Amino acid sequence: MNASIPASGATRSAPHAAAKARFWDRVARRYAAAAISDLPGYERSVERTRALLTPGDAVLELGCGTGSTALRLASACGPYLATDISPRMIEIAGQRLAASPQPQLRFAVDDADVAQPALDGPFDVVLAFNILHLLDDLDAAVARCARVLRPGGLLISKTPCLSEMNPLIPHLALPLMRALRLAPPVQSLAEADITAACRRQGLEVLTVERHASRGRDVRPFVVARRPIAAGQAGAAAQACQTPKPAERKSIAMSISRS
Ligand SMILES: C[S@@+](CC[C@H](N)C(=O)[O-])C[C@H]1O[C@@H](n2cnc3c(N)ncnc32)[C@H](O)[C@@H]1O
């Protein structure tokens, strides 16, 4: 499933992380300037996410890129920490924020492959858009998200699933692009891998949606919730035991019916 990165559980080296950051630094300027390929689909995901945020929510975004989504959503919630492994992406995001300041929004360099005590939250919502397939170990990443969420908190993700694409992409185009250093390390995931990882890490999958406006949508939008009564061990989990008010529960229940 994962040809180009260390197998799950393997020790992750500092050079591996540095190489990832360098790749994304290199493409950051182009990424910032590129048009969104399916704007209506993107808008639908943004609006869906906005509807799930409540004022005051503490939000953590992983792999925020140049901050476009954070800048759109931060006005709908409380403190919003948007992180990315690439200092260059974060620099551009910071410039955008300086151009239209939002006091609750903060950008920081962070490697989502590594547990960071400083990011232990608790958070009401963790956002992971177009990032889970880029992380070394899906289960470890989801576990970290689950650990920093308050009971009742939501992990909202949208992930390109390579194994749902034309097989030529994961088996031919991607290896070629990797060899030419035109693509980062990528996991070939399916929707079922994401929902199964959420469940294994104790999250309830509330909804799986497809938001693309055209073509076959290979990017499931998955909303998963840390159960209110989750009994997790560990100090960090204990620190996250203050549940969100009932409003979170009722919102989440309403999407589970949709
Ligand atoms: C495809 S872009 C998506 C950016 C943004 N979330 C979006 O949807 O437009 C992937 C982003 O993930 C970041 N990234 C890759 N590996 C990461 C890691 N281990 N930790 C944090 N960010 C990472 C990259 O720097 C890049 O900004």
The ligand as an SDF file (V2000), in Angstrom:
LIG
                    3D

 27 29  0  0  0  0  0  0  0  0999 V2000
   -1.6800   18.9480   -0.7100 C   0  0  0  0  0  0  0  0  0  0  0  0
   -1.1870   20.1790    0.3950 S   0  0  0  0  0  0  0  0  0  0  0  0
   -2.7470   20.5690    1.1960 C   0  0  0  0  0  0  0  0  0  0  0  0
   -2.7580   21.9390    1.7960 C   0  0  0  0  0  0  0  0  0  0  0  0
   -4.1140   22.3460    2.3600 C   0  0  0  0  0  0  0  0  0  0  0  0
   -4.5040   21.5150    3.4760 N   0  0  0  0  0  0  0  0  0  0  0  0
   -5.1570   22.2710    1.2720 C   0  0  0  0  0  0  0  0  0  0  0  0
   -6.0930   21.4510    1.3640 O   0  0  0  0  0  0  0  0  0  0  0  0
   -5.0440   23.0550    0.3110 O   0  0  0  0  0  0  0  0  0  0  0  0
   -0.4110   19.2520    1.6530 C   0  0  0  0  0  0  0  0  0  0  0  0
    0.1800   20.0880    2.7500 C   0  0  0  0  0  0  0  0  0  0  0  0
    0.5830   19.2010    3.7940 O   0  0  0  0  0  0  0  0  0  0  0  0
    1.8310   19.6180    4.2860 C   0  0  0  0  0  0  0  0  0  0  0  0
    2.4960   18.4520    4.8850 N   0  0  0  0  0  0  0  0  0  0  0  0
    3.0530   17.3800    4.2770 C   0  0  0  0  0  0  0  0  0  0  0  0
    3.5440   16.5190    5.1840 N   0  0  0  0  0  0  0  0  0  0  0  0
    3.2910   17.0720    6.3930 C   0  0  0  0  0  0  0  0  0  0  0  0
    3.5760   16.6800    7.7350 C   0  0  0  0  0  0  0  0  0  0  0  0
    4.2170   15.5510    8.0260 N   0  0  0  0  0  0  0  0  0  0  0  0
    3.1680   17.4780    8.7410 N   0  0  0  0  0  0  0  0  0  0  0  0
    2.5180   18.6540    8.4810 C   0  0  0  0  0  0  0  0  0  0  0  0
    2.2510   19.0830    7.2410 N   0  0  0  0  0  0  0  0  0  0  0  0
    2.6210   18.2980    6.2020 C   0  0  0  0  0  0  0  0  0  0  0  0
    2.5500   20.1960    3.0770 C   0  0  0  0  0  0  0  0  0  0  0  0
    3.5700   21.0730    3.4390 O   0  0  0  0  0  0  0  0  0  0  0  0
    1.4130   20.8720    2.3350 C   0  0  0  0  0  0  0  0  0  0  0  0
    1.2740   22.1950    2.7290 O   0  0  0  0  0  0  0  0  0  0  0  0
  1  2  1  0
  2  3  1  0
  2 10  1  0
  3  4  1  0
  4  5  1  0
  5  6  1  0
  5  7  1  0
  7  8  2  0
  7  9  1  0
 10 11  1  0
 11 12  1  0
 11 26  1  0
 12 13  1  0
 13 14  1  0
 13 24  1  0
 14 15  1  0
 14 23  1  0
 15 16  2  0
 16 17  1  0
 17 18  1  0
 17 23  2  0
 18 19  1  0
 18 20  2  0
 20 21  1  0
 21 22  2  0
 22 23  1  0
 24 25  1  0
 24 26  1  0
 26 27  1  0
M  CHG  2   2   1   9  -1
M  END
$$$$
